[in-house]
Amino acid sequence: MQFNWPWAKRPGTIAAAEKKDATPGFVALHMQGEAIWTRRDYATLAREGFMRNPVAHRCVRLISEAASSVPWLLYESASELQEHPFLELLARPNARQSGASFLETLYGHLLISGNAYCELVEAGAEARELHLLRPDRVTVVADAEGWPTALEYRTGSAKRRIALGNEGEGGALHLTTFHPLDDHYGFPPIEAALTALNLHNAAGRWNKALLDNSARPSGALVYAPKDGGNLTEEQFSRLKAELEDGYTGAARAGRPLLLEGGLHWKAMGLTPKDMDFVEARNGASRDIALAFGVPPMMLGIPGDNTYSNYQEANRAFYRLTVLPLALRVAAEFTAWLGARFGNGLRLDLDIDRIEGLSVERDALWARLEGASFLTDDEKREAVGYGARDGLR
């Protein structure tokens, strides 16, 4: 490069051109790698969470199976109905599923996708079926003002539109969990635990790779002879072949490495102890369980359990996670199909038949039994039963 500096010139002289020799060299750039996060669509969350992560899989199974096993009751005004077409439809929604398996799938969709779509198919006055639509195949259709009016369901290249049903109109039902930033779609609990889910899955893959690689962290063989010099091409190839054939693989884990003069092993990675591997996995497991609302004690995760025993944790699981979810679904089905089967119908849960809450039920009955100021009918009414026939 040449620079002429006007302020450095003297009258009648020309500034000497500056010349620089081009010397060979290189610049090495080292940047910290970015974390790779799981995509947030339904298919990826289902694969990486429910299908590949044991903690997320067990959380979804626990909640969906527990909620689907809670019996439903049907009331007309204040009277309980033992038989009704509404109850028959819920007990056998379609030819492929019973009521329990139908609800288990519905709750699973809510937990993994944040959305659950149910379609009412009618072939006559008494021929009705309920079918669930896979969330990744459904798109909510809104009108010009932004209000959802229908669902668009895609199977391959075929599309069909299903109207969202109002009271007494059937059609489709869209169940969502709360999403603070979306007007039409819900926010899945599994997405809230995405960081912990990625950490748990990455720890499992790292552990598997470590076992496959002689059950030890990666390192380097350093050749530093006293008299200097380098390995010949033949020596380098032989050493590489011996390492690959004799010291890699889980079956060769722990085999001692025989080093010749000038060679020594230098570790280039953190050991499992340095990484606090076990506690990192347990911490990620607790975060996943927290996002789903499952006590860690019920999953066998060690750590800061806040429940004195398993029975207390099971009761908290039903009260704080299962019952709110099941009651919400019951209310949505009442608003969707109640008017179609008759006015005044209301779905509720038979909490007395939940085994996980039997301790609470026994305690309530014991308190009522000792309440001498109450009549038998008042005690029965307090636990949800009517008066005995012919007794006052």
C-alpha positions, 0 to 999 in steps of 0.5 A: 500500500502507498500513502502520500501524506500532504502534511508531511511534504516539504516544498519541492519534495515528494513524500517517499512511498511506504512499502510493506512486505507481504508476509505469509500467515493465517488467522485462526478463529475459534467460536463457541458452538451454539446449542441445538434445540428441538423444534417446537412442532407436534411431531418433533415434540412427540418423538423427542419427548414422548417417544424417546424420553422416559421421564416425559413418556411416564409423565404423559402416561401417568396423567392421561391414564389417571384422568381417563380412569376417573368415572363420569356422572351425568346430572339433569338439574340436581338428579343423577341419571344412571342411563342416558344416550349421552352416557352411552356415547361417552362409554363407546365413542366409536367402533374402534375405541372405548371411553377410557382409550378415547379420553387417554388419547385426548389427554395425550394430545393436550399434554404434547400439543396443547390442543385436542380436536374432537369431531362429532359424526352423525348418521341419523337421530341415534347414530352418533360417533366421536372421533379425535383428529391428530393435532398436526393435521389440523389448522384453525380457520378464522373469519375476517374478524379473527374468530375461529369458525372451522377446522381444516383437516388434512390427510395426505393431499385431501382436505376437508373443513369441519365447522366448530360446533356451538351449543346443540350444533355438533360439529367439532370441538377444539380443546386448548391449554392456556397460551399467553401469546396465541389466540387460537392454539394452546401451549403444551406443557412439554414445550415448557420443559424443552430445555430440560428435555434437550439436556436429558436427551443429550446426556443420554446420547453422550453416555451412550457414545462414551460407552461405545468409545471405550467408556472414557472421555476423548483424549490425545496421544502426544509424541514428545521424544527427548531428541525431538523428531516426528513419527514416520508415516508408517509409524503413525498409520500403525499406531492409529490402526492399533488404537482403532482395533484394540481400544475402541468399542464397549467390549474393550472398555478398560483395556490398558494402553501400552505406550512406547517411548515418547508417547503419553496420553492427555485427556481432552474432555471432562470426566463424568464426575467433573460434569456431575453427570448423574445430578444433571440428569436428575435435575433435568428430570425434576424440571420435566416432572415439574412442567407436567405437574407430576411429583418427582417421588412418583417417578422415582427421581431422587432429590428434594422431594417435598412430600413425606410419603408416596401416598401424600404425593399421589393425593397431591397429584390427583388434586393439583393435576388430574382433577383440574384437567378432567373437570375442564374436559367434562365442562367442555363436553357439557357445553358442546353436547349437553344441549344436543341431548336435552336441556339441563344436562351436566357432566361431572366426576365421580370423585368417590371412586378415585382410589388415590383420594380414598384417604380423604374420603375415609377422613370425611366419613369419620368426621361426619360419623362423629358429628352428632348434631347432624341427622343421617340425611344431612350427613348423606347430603354432605357426601353427595348422597340423597336421603334414604327412602322412607327414613327421616 
